[in-house]
Amino acid sequence: MSKSLTLYGSIMSFVWQTEIRFNDLRNMSTFVWAIVGLLASGSIHLSIWSLYRNSRAKAASIERQFSRWFHNDKVEPDKIYKNLASLAFMDWSDRSVELALDTTVLWCRYAVVRVAVIYRGRSLPLTWVVLEQSSASVALSKYQHILHQAAQLIPLHCQVTLLADRGFNDVDLMVLAVKLGWHFIFRLKTSLWVYRPFKARCKVNRLMPPQGEVHLHHVVQVTERRFGPVHLALGHMRTPNGYEQWALLSDQTTSLDTFDQYALRFDVEESFLDDKSAGFQIESSQIDDASALARLLLILATATLYLVSTGTAVVSMGRRHIVDTHWQRGISYFQIGWRWIRHALASGKRLLHFLWLDPEPDPEPVYASKTQAAIPILAFSAARLIT
C-alpha cells in the first residue's frame, strides 16, 4: 500500500468517526485527499496535491477536481466542521476554556476573523468567517454569528473567557460575551474614556503606571456609554520584546493573574504562523474567492486538529523523543504530530485514527532552551490596587 493511501485511510477514519458528512461521497473523498496532499507535501498548491492522490486520472484532471470542490456552494464549512469540533471538546465539560478572537489579513484583500480554543501553546480553530476587505478592523455585525456558533460547540458548564486585542474594543461585543455566559479580557486602546467612582472621567492613558509597575482599578465604567461595572488591569511591564504598556479590561475582578491569562491570546498568533510561513503556507495559495478561502480554512482546521491530536497522543504515550531531539519538549504539539506522521509513513508505524485532545494541563510545557526559559514572559517590580 502506498504512503498516500495509508495516510488517506487514517484521515478518513479520523473524520468519519466524527460523523462529518457531505452531500456526496465524492466530495468527502476529495476533502480527505486534500488533507493528504497538504500534510504529505507541506504545500497549499492544488497542482502539488494532485501528485499525492491515487488515481488513474491525469494530474490536470485531479487539480480541476480540487478546484471544483473549493467552488462548490453545497460544501458549507461551518456545518461540516460542527461535528468534528463538538467531538473534539466533548470531554471538556466543567473546564476553564480560553477563547481567542483575532483577525488576520491575507494579500491585503481578505480579512479572516477566527474564534479558537487556546490549547497547550497553540489555538485550535473553532469557527471563522472570511470577509472581502483589506482592513483588519471588522464590524461586529459581520462576525457575531461565529461567536454564537462557538457558544454551541463548547460543552455545557465550561467557564469560558473570551480574549481579544485592541481591534475589538466594542461595547456591543462585551455585551454579547456577557449574554453568551462568557467572561472576557480585552486589551484596550489607551484613548478610551474611564469613569471612576467620585472622580472625574479621564482617558486610559492618564492612568497608565510608571515603568515596572501594575495598577488595578476595580468597579469602573468605560466609554461614553458608561459600560460597567468592569475592572481594569494596567501594566507597564517587561516582556521578551522589551517594556510594553498593557491596558486590560475584564468583567471579573482583576489581579496579577489577569495578565497571565490574557497572555494566552498570543498562542493564536503562533497558530496563524502555522497557517502561514511556519506550516501550511496559506499565503502562497492561488485561491482568489472568499467562499473558496473559507473552504480552504476548513481543510486547514481539520488538519490542525489531526496534527495536534497526534502530537498529544505521542507525548502521552512517551514517544516524543523519537521525533523531538530536545531533552525536554522543544517544539509544538502541532509540529510533533507532523513529524510523527512523516516518521510513521517512513518506518511503517501506526497513524492516529481518532481524536486525542486531553483537557488536563500540559504535562510537558515547551522548553526550547535554558536561556529562553530564564526570560520571564511578563515581569514587573510593583503592583498597586487603586480605588
C-alpha angles and dihedrals in degrees: 000000000000121000090243092054091048091053091045091055092049095049092043089055090046095055097034094060088058089060092241104167134183129202088247129031089222089063089051091052093048090050092054093044089052090056090047091052091048095050096039096048104027085222134115096210116115091212090061093044089058090064091064098050116100103230142123090227121104119264091248091054092050091049090053089051091055090047092052089052091054091052097043109118090201090068102086110185098200094052093044095048095044096084094045093050093045092053093044092062099030093115094049096087114140091015129125109251128190116205120197119209112198145150133220128185122220122204091342086281111078129049115204114201112193139180112206138176114240108234129172099322097325138065126242115216114247107166135348145176130204117215127189100235136107097223125085089213106097129183115241091237089066098054109020091100091067089056090055089048091050091052089057092052098051113088120249121273094023115142101230124196118189115213120198138166131232093281088072099055093139123137090206088059090052090050090050092050090054091048090053089054094250133134118224143206115191128179108231135218106243090230092072120111119247125200115202125187112273093353134102116263117259140170122267092248090065090060100047111124126234121269114298096018138104124207124195121204116189130198102014136142127230138210125009088288086067094225112191167336089266135144134239131215111190120186139174096190140158115259131175086267095053130264115342134179115231124188110187128185124198139171087223127070106277126233138157087284089065090073093051092048093049091048087067087074090076089069087077089061089056088053091050086055088053087056091047132028099348097052135348098023093222092169090066090059117120092210110125106180130084095225093046090049090053088055090049088054088053089059092046093047092051091046090049092053090048093049096045091045089052092047092049091050093048091053093044091052092050095245099117092107089067092068104018117065094196118105087227122027107293103168135051125269086246092060093040089056093049093048091049091054091053091045093047093049091048096046103032096248121149124272126220115266100181144042117277112178107148110203092206120105116281108278092201113033113199113272111181096172143338090250093055093044090054091061110085115227090224128009136174136166102219141018129197134185108224114199 
